[in-house]
Amino acid sequence: MSQHGAACLGGGAGPGGAKAATLLRRGNAMTDEAAKVGIEGVGAGAHILLFEDDDTLAGLLARVLRTEGYHVDVLDTAEAVPPAGKLARYDVVLSDIHLANDTSGHDVLKRIREASPTTPVILMTAYADIEGAMNAVGEGAYDYLAKPIEPTELKRMVGEAIERRKLAKTEPAAPTRADAQAVAQIVGTTPAMLTVYKTVAHVAPTTATVLIVGESGTGKELVARAIHAKSPRNNKPFVAINCGALPESILESELFGHERGSFTGASAQKRGLFEEAKGGTLFLDEIGEISVKMQEAEIRRVGAAETIKVDVRVVAASNRDLKQEVAAGRFREDLLFRLQVVTVVVPPVRERRGDIPLLIKHFIMRHADRLGRPAPHVAPEVFEMLEGYEFPGNVRELSHIIERAMLLAREGVITATDLPPEVTKAWTSQGGTGGSMGSLADDWPSLQVLERRYIDRVLSRTGGNKTRAAEVLGIDRRTLNRMFARERAAATGQQLTDEELDALDHED
């Protein structure tokens, strides 16, 4: 992981271009003579090449890096990547994903990998997701940085990249096949989730055993499937079993199989899941639930005398603290050591609240597709109430809450009344009234007054954006404007025609 912040910034439309010379001169990264030939840095410190087509962001990030003593050159298109001879002088390359002239950071990465494989390339994007992170690392990127960028993280990442390059040459990672269907279910752009993406991206192409830890409902199996999908084993079976859901006697037979006649009812030989997953991945969910007796290293069918050699990658998961389980004598220490070659920590929802709006939209689209109905709008207070909820059941609970709300929603809008009691009670106990319908109707107003109060509440939540408010309310923006125009006219004793209301509508 990089350490000393990197920036993907740039100017320059192409070697020798006027735009390139102007932008590069703007960043004080080059002399006029250097701009004419393309890219030349100044000074004796480490040299950074930035690709960014946003002039303001390019200047800002370049200044941050220069305060660390780096010499920064800026380009804005992948077409301006210099030849190998000039690339050799750069210690780190930073690139935004979206660049000028319909080029991308992936184009920059490809050209740098071909011309100078040992130069670390850090990609930067405002749309951090698991597919982007894994593709970037799979294509050979040194790291993947999400916007908005913290200056401290930027400098940390660049510094570590430079130090690592000094220690050893970096070989480009072999590209892996994408399996968008398997990884698309993992949603999140918060730093905690970006850490998960990076770890998965680095470990997936290897054969290392992985231990995934996290509370129930955080999506540990989705992470396991992403690891399998991005591994060289992705064309082989992915076999999953919940170790805590089966009695020990049945679990042993399920995992290892059994011979005919090995116990009552064993009328035929049965292959276990280790054999079923041959060449692929075996996911042992809730491995902390199995007894010490089951934690043997050998793979042998029940009733068999010989062990069986199988080529299987084991990915295990647990919602328990396995170190505490070892201390309590409920889990073998040697097995823990074998499992935690690499550990992926999946954060609970309460530690990634910034992902809740994104998760809500994700589950709405997912359930709308499954239920065969249009995706509903969501009232602003629903986002606010869910962002304040603790989610003891994590992502799984949020999915169920959204499905329930969609089934109860009327007129194509999910409101606070469609949320389960535990959410609304938690909101009330926290002193939240912004999303409470009760606060709108405590004085028993007429339906017309209640409707107007609710419209005002929606408008306040949308920052006065009438178009957005109309979408939430499920009405046309013109209808909303007519209502306001009619109220203003009534206040002065006027009665207006539809044509006059439409004229006032254009004035709004």
Order of alpha helices (4+ residues) and beta strands (2+ residues): beta-alpha-alpha-beta-alpha-beta-alpha-beta-alpha-beta-alpha-beta-alpha-alpha-alpha-beta-alpha-beta-alpha-beta-beta-alpha-beta-beta-alpha-alpha-beta-alpha-beta-alpha-alpha-beta-alpha-alpha-alpha-alpha-alpha-alpha
